[in-house]
Amino acid sequence: MAEEYGLGVAIWNEGEVDEIRLGITEYTKGGMAFRYSETFWGPTYDIGGSTPVDQVKTGETAEVDVFVAEGVLEKFAAIFPAATLVEQGDRAKIEWGGKIGEGFLKYAKPLTIRPIALVATEEGAEDDKSQDVTLLHAIPRAEFDLAYQLEQERVYKITFVGVRDKATGKLWVQGDRSIEEEIENGQNGEE
């Protein structure tokens, strides 16, 4: 049923020991959304009035919103640098706050959005990465809206903000990002 509606799964730090998948075992409300935007400046000359003579790119942003409809304490504590998981027996809580004024680049990890229909369901099978969208360095930001009202859901909105890669200048990748990794490691598919 999920493939009919184009739902996705968010994968935090894919392929690493601390990989987290959101949208597989927990409910989402509002799915996930990716946004990419470029900003430009249009220089003008007196002779042309307000008509630009060029478009100069001045910046770009990439963000992913993930709307989780249940509090998954262990996953939140692993994703958010300002969240601390406290466990006592079979009880748990997260303490939020701190790190004001601290740069979060050191906490950035790759975040991939993959259509749920392309996630492997058989053991040993690999996901189809052809329609992935990956922020190369994503910094998580909590924007929770917890409604305690009739006919309302509590929604834990996580916004992942993309930060450009210092080495390449790239911000995000569309498609299978492992292609570049294979070429860098000398595995370009040629015999």
Residue pairs with C-beta under 8 A, 6 or more apart in sequence:
2 116
2 117
3 115
3 116
3 117
6 115
7 23
7 28
7 31
7 32
7 115
7 116
8 23
8 31
8 32
8 113
8 114
8 115
8 116
9 21
9 22
9 23
9 24
9 113
9 114
9 116
9 119
10 21
10 22
10 23
10 32
10 64
10 66
10 111
10 112
10 113
10 160
11 19
11 20
11 21
11 22
11 111
11 112
11 113
11 114
12 18
12 19
12 20
12 21
12 22
12 78
12 79
12 109
12 110
12 111
12 138
13 19
13 20
13 109
13 110
13 111
14 110
14 112
16 109
18 78
20 75
20 78
20 79
22 28
22 66
22 68
22 72
22 75
22 158
23 31
23 32
23 66
23 68
23 116
24 116
24 119
26 68
26 69
26 70
26 72
26 75
27 68
27 69
27 70
28 66
28 67
28 68
28 69
29 67
29 68
29 69
29 153
29 155
30 65
30 67
30 155
30 157
31 67
32 64
32 65
32 66
32 67
32 113
33 64
33 65
34 62
34 63
34 64
34 113
34 133
35 61
35 62
35 63
35 64
35 65
36 60
36 61
36 62
36 171
36 172
37 60
37 61
37 62
38 57
38 59
38 60
39 57
39 58
39 59
39 60
39 61
40 55
40 56
40 57
40 58
41 55
41 56
41 58
42 52
42 53
42 54
42 55
42 56
43 52
43 53
43 54
43 56
44 50
44 51
44 52
44 53
45 53
60 171
61 161
61 162
62 135
62 161
62 162
62 171
62 172
63 135
63 159
63 160
63 161
63 162
64 111
64 113
64 133
64 135
64 138
64 159
64 160
64 162
65 157
65 158
65 159
65 160
66 157
66 158
66 159
66 160
67 155
67 156
67 157
67 158
68 155
68 156
68 157
68 158
69 153
69 154
69 155
69 156
70 154
70 156
71 154
71 156
73 85
73 92
73 93
73 94
74 85
74 92
76 83
76 94
76 156
77 83
77 84
77 85
77 94
79 140
79 158
80 96
80 140
80 142
81 99
81 104
81 107
81 140
82 96
82 97
82 98
82 99
83 94
83 95
83 96
83 142
84 94
84 95
85 92
85 93
85 94
86 92
86 93
86 94
86 95
96 142
104 139
105 137
105 139
105 163
107 139
107 140
108 137
108 138
108 139
108 163
109 137
109 138
110 134
110 135
110 136
110 137
110 138
110 177
111 134
111 135
111 138
111 160
112 129
112 132
112 133
112 134
112 135
112 177
113 132
113 133
113 134
114 127
114 129
114 131
114 132
115 131
118 127
118 128
118 129
118 130
118 131
119 127
120 126
120 127
120 128
129 175
129 176
129 177
129 178
130 175
130 176
131 175
132 173
132 174
132 175
132 176
132 177
133 172
133 173
133 174
134 172
134 173
134 174
134 177
135 160
135 161
135 162
135 171
135 172
136 162
136 163
136 164
136 165
136 170
136 171
136 172
136 173
136 177
137 162
137 163
137 164
137 165
138 160
138 161
138 162
138 163
139 160
139 161
139 163
140 158
140 159
140 160
141 158
141 159
141 160
141 161
142 156
142 157
142 158
143 157
143 158
143 159
144 154
144 155
144 156
144 157
145 154
145 155
145 157
146 154
146 155
146 156
147 153
147 154
147 155
148 154
162 171
162 172
163 171
164 170
164 171
165 171
173 180
182 188
182 189
